[in-house]
Amino acid sequence: MQTLLNNFQTEMKHWWLRNSIDLGSYTKDEVEDFTGSIPLLLDSCVVDGKIDLSVQELKNVFDQVQRFMGECKAKESVYQFSM
């Protein structure tokens, strides 16, 4: 598991080295937290050399997560879901 984490951290380090972008008012950590540190999702958030966290791709992911969580909550009791 540690090797996987190290590989993931290395990939993120290289993503930032390959992409010289304007973070605007965001920090690198905020951008990674918001996008889940997923390089393909990060790629879609770069618009004209700047980070844009309002892109449609990000909204689509959030919509899918909300639907999934709603389905999970509907299938489980409140107690089971909060565990």
trRosetta pair geometry for C-beta under 8 A, 3 or more apart (Angstrom, degrees):
i j d omega theta_ij theta_ji phi_ij phi_ji
1 4 5.7 -52 -156 32 37 114
1 5 6.6 36 149 -17 67 104
2 5 5.6 -54 -151 37 36 113
2 6 6.3 38 151 -20 68 105
3 6 5.6 -53 -147 37 32 112
3 7 6.3 34 153 -20 65 104
4 7 5.7 -53 -148 35 30 112
4 8 6.3 32 152 -20 64 107
5 8 5.6 -55 -148 36 31 113
5 9 6.3 30 155 -17 65 106
6 9 5.8 -55 -146 38 31 110
6 10 6.3 33 153 -20 64 107
7 10 5.6 -55 -148 36 30 113
7 11 6.4 34 152 -22 64 104
8 11 5.7 -51 -150 32 31 113
8 12 6.6 29 153 -16 63 104
8 37 7.2 73 167 128 107 128
9 12 5.8 -53 -150 36 33 110
9 13 6.4 38 151 -22 65 104
10 13 5.6 -51 -149 33 33 115
10 14 6.4 27 154 -14 65 106
11 14 5.9 -59 -150 41 30 108
11 15 6.4 39 150 -28 65 103
11 39 6.2 -92 152 -43 111 134
12 15 5.4 -46 -147 27 35 117
12 16 6.7 32 157 -15 64 101
12 32 6.7 47 -155 -121 136 127
12 37 5.4 -32 -95 -165 134 108
12 39 7.2 -148 -95 -68 58 93
13 16 6.2 -60 -159 36 30 107
13 17 6.5 27 147 -17 64 109
14 17 5.3 -53 -144 38 38 114
14 18 6.1 35 157 -17 69 107
15 18 6.0 -61 -149 39 28 107
15 19 6.1 -10 163 12 65 117
15 39 4.9 -148 -95 -117 140 104
15 42 6.2 65 168 85 143 153
16 19 6.3 -75 -133 55 26 89
16 28 6.7 24 -113 -142 139 128
19 42 7.7 177 40 139 168 116
19 46 6.4 -111 -162 -86 132 155
20 49 7.9 -12 100 -153 70 97
21 46 5.5 -101 -110 -125 146 111
21 49 5.7 -173 -129 -177 72 55
21 50 6.3 150 -177 -108 94 21
21 51 6.0 100 138 -44 129 79
22 49 6.0 58 6 132 98 86
22 50 4.3 -30 67 -107 105 80
22 51 7.0 -135 92 6 58 76
23 26 4.8 -118 171 73 95 82
23 27 6.8 46 160 -120 149 14
23 28 6.6 -83 -101 -66 148 58
23 31 6.4 -110 -137 -38 102 135
23 50 8.0 -163 -60 -155 8 68
23 51 5.4 18 -134 9 46 132
24 50 6.0 71 -47 -170 104 108
24 51 5.8 -121 12 58 107 94
26 30 4.6 -137 -163 83 91 125
26 31 5.1 96 141 -55 137 90
26 34 7.8 -64 -142 3 140 141
26 51 5.8 -74 44 88 137 147
26 53 7.3 112 -62 -27 150 129
27 30 4.6 99 52 3 78 102
27 31 7.2 -144 91 -4 42 84
28 31 5.9 -57 -152 36 32 110
28 32 6.4 28 153 -16 66 108
29 32 5.7 -56 -146 40 32 110
29 33 6.1 33 156 -20 66 107
30 33 5.7 -54 -145 37 30 111
30 34 6.1 28 157 -19 65 110
31 34 5.8 -57 -145 37 28 110
31 35 6.2 1 164 4 65 114
31 42 7.2 75 153 -124 108 100
31 45 7.3 168 -160 113 104 151
31 51 5.6 -82 -112 -141 131 154
31 53 7.4 -141 -122 -73 74 116
32 35 6.4 -70 -139 51 25 93
32 36 7.8 -89 172 86 55 10
32 37 4.4 27 -167 -82 93 85
32 42 7.8 -7 -101 -87 59 124
33 36 7.8 26 -176 -71 25 31
33 37 7.7 18 -68 -39 27 87
34 53 5.6 -25 145 -133 152 134
34 58 7.8 6 148 -149 100 136
35 38 5.7 -126 148 39 90 81
35 41 4.6 171 -170 112 103 116
35 42 5.1 112 131 -73 162 71
35 45 6.1 -101 -86 -16 135 149
35 53 7.7 -124 -58 -119 93 95
35 58 7.1 -78 -106 -110 81 112
36 41 6.5 48 51 52 98 155
37 42 7.6 2 -151 -47 30 123
38 41 4.0 56 83 17 110 114
38 42 6.5 176 84 -16 53 84
39 42 5.3 -53 -143 36 33 115
39 43 6.4 42 156 -27 65 99
40 43 5.5 -43 -151 26 33 117
40 44 7.0 29 152 -15 61 101
41 44 5.8 -54 -155 34 37 109
41 45 6.7 34 148 -20 65 108
41 57 6.8 -174 -138 131 70 119
41 58 6.9 95 -170 -91 103 78
41 61 6.7 13 -121 -46 128 159
42 45 5.6 -63 -153 35 36 112
42 46 7.1 38 152 -28 66 99
43 46 6.2 -55 -160 20 35 109
44 55 5.7 -176 143 116 90 152
44 57 4.0 -34 152 54 151 159
44 58 7.1 177 103 -41 115 79
45 51 5.6 12 141 -152 105 73
45 52 5.8 -167 -171 62 65 58
45 53 6.0 15 -147 -90 123 52
45 55 5.5 -151 -107 12 55 134
45 57 7.6 -118 -59 68 66 116
45 58 6.3 56 -85 -50 102 125
46 49 6.9 9 -178 -111 97 15
46 50 7.2 148 -153 69 60 26
46 51 6.5 -38 -96 -93 59 50
46 52 7.5 125 -125 19 11 85
47 50 6.1 -37 71 65 69 79
47 51 8.0 70 25 -164 77 11
47 52 4.3 -8 22 7 123 136
47 55 6.6 169 -43 -81 125 116
52 55 5.3 96 104 -46 102 93
53 58 6.2 -81 -168 90 58 177
54 58 7.3 -122 -144 60 9 129
54 59 7.6 28 -172 -48 51 108
55 58 5.2 93 66 7 80 102
55 59 7.3 -148 102 -3 43 89
56 59 5.4 -57 -149 39 39 114
56 60 6.2 45 152 -26 71 102
57 60 5.6 -51 -151 30 31 115
57 61 6.8 32 151 -19 63 101
58 61 5.8 -50 -153 32 35 111
58 62 6.6 34 151 -16 65 105
59 62 5.7 -55 -150 38 34 112
59 63 6.3 37 152 -22 66 105
60 63 5.7 -53 -149 34 31 113
60 64 6.5 31 153 -18 64 105
61 64 5.8 -57 -151 37 32 111
61 65 6.4 31 152 -19 66 106
62 65 5.7 -53 -147 36 33 111
62 66 6.3 34 154 -20 66 105
63 66 5.8 -55 -149 36 30 111
63 67 6.5 30 154 -18 64 105
64 67 5.8 -53 -148 36 32 110
64 68 6.3 32 154 -19 65 108
65 68 5.7 -56 -147 38 31 112
65 69 6.2 28 156 -17 66 108
66 69 5.9 -55 -143 39 29 108
66 70 6.2 33 155 -22 63 107
67 70 5.7 -56 -149 35 30 114
67 71 6.5 30 153 -19 64 105
68 71 5.8 -56 -152 35 31 111
68 72 6.4 30 151 -19 65 105
69 72 5.5 -51 -146 36 35 113
69 73 6.3 35 155 -19 66 105
70 73 5.8 -54 -146 37 30 110
70 74 6.3 31 154 -22 63 107
71 74 5.7 -55 -148 34 31 113
71 75 6.6 22 156 -14 64 109
72 75 6.0 -65 -152 39 30 106
72 76 6.1 -7 165 9 69 116
72 81 6.5 124 135 -124 96 109
73 76 6.5 -73 -133 52 26 89
73 78 7.9 27 -155 -96 89 60
73 81 5.5 45 -112 -119 65 160
76 80 4.3 -124 -175 89 108 116
76 81 4.4 137 99 -61 126 89
77 80 4.7 89 53 10 82 101
77 81 6.8 -154 87 -8 39 89
78 81 5.9 -59 -144 38 28 111
78 82 6.3 20 161 -17 64 111
79 82 6.3 -64 -148 36 25 104
79 83 7.2 41 152 -42 59 96
80 83 6.0 -41 -163 0 36 117
